[in-house]
């Protein structure tokens, strides 16, 4: 039979060992009342001997906080979300904060639930990645708890950390055009207002910017979106593209997951990358380095992104009256084998 762990030490246990009252232990833990140094030293020594860990609510009493923040992303199943959440949790723990994680998907009610928890003082602040401003609680930002927005939703109602997604998509498109591509397929493209997300709109605008610069007309037959933005979605998108029987010599995919699905369908149909078609992704998640061929992708520093978001959130929790601030982090194109050379092109 597995032995049960010993019971967790309490403030009363610490007080008894240190020879002080539980109230004195509480004062040492919360910092609400000054405690002389000799008494503090006895209490801290007792805490160490008993492996006493103050609970989050006690630690937060100093500023009336719980010590918990919430992070809400649209799709936790993606490699990008996993890497970003890892960075946020890592940075939050370094600041003594616990993180509650939520998946909002296409259900804005989940954002409202997080706001309700914040108002009930169960979480101190929120980091939200809404997919569309129209559906988000950001419409009521002036009445919301401390909040930082990450991602592409363009707004000036709350603190915001982002990269320039339009510029990044334009950079990816310019790259494939510089390699000699003239028929650029776009996986993830959607400007249908009923389903388009802020990300799909901005990145498609960036593609169009680069095409206009090169004097190439938009061809909607080369634009395809299949939800969700996963490997399966990317594979299905390219199957639909092939069914349209339109020639193309490059694919700009709006995430690495979409790009990996695209590589799979191209390979299944005997279309060689990069010999026939060159392919770019977006986000530079870990697997992009290990695809065959390795995937050219838009990259940015996710650790810096997480630190920036948490920094803004802590500032907002300290000062609710300051004007909203926006930080745009730099990005760059990481060239790999999927865009080497001049593509011969796919001809149905």
Protein Blocks (a to p, Z undefined) as FASTA:
>chain_A
ZZdddddddfklmmmmnopafklmmmmmnomaccdfklmmmmmmmmmmnopacdfklmmm
mnopghiacdddfblmbmklmmmmmmmmmmmmmnopacddddfkjafklmmmmmmmmmno
pafbdcdddfbfklpmklmmmmcccdddedjbdcfkbccddddfklmmmmmmmmmmmnop
abdcdehiacbfklpcfklmmmmmmmmmmmmmnopacdfklgccdddddfklmmmmmmmm
mmnopacfbdcdfbfklmmmmmmmmmmnopacfklpccddehjaaklmmgccdddddddd
fklmmmmmmmmmmmmmmmmkbccddddddddddddfklgcjdebjaZZ
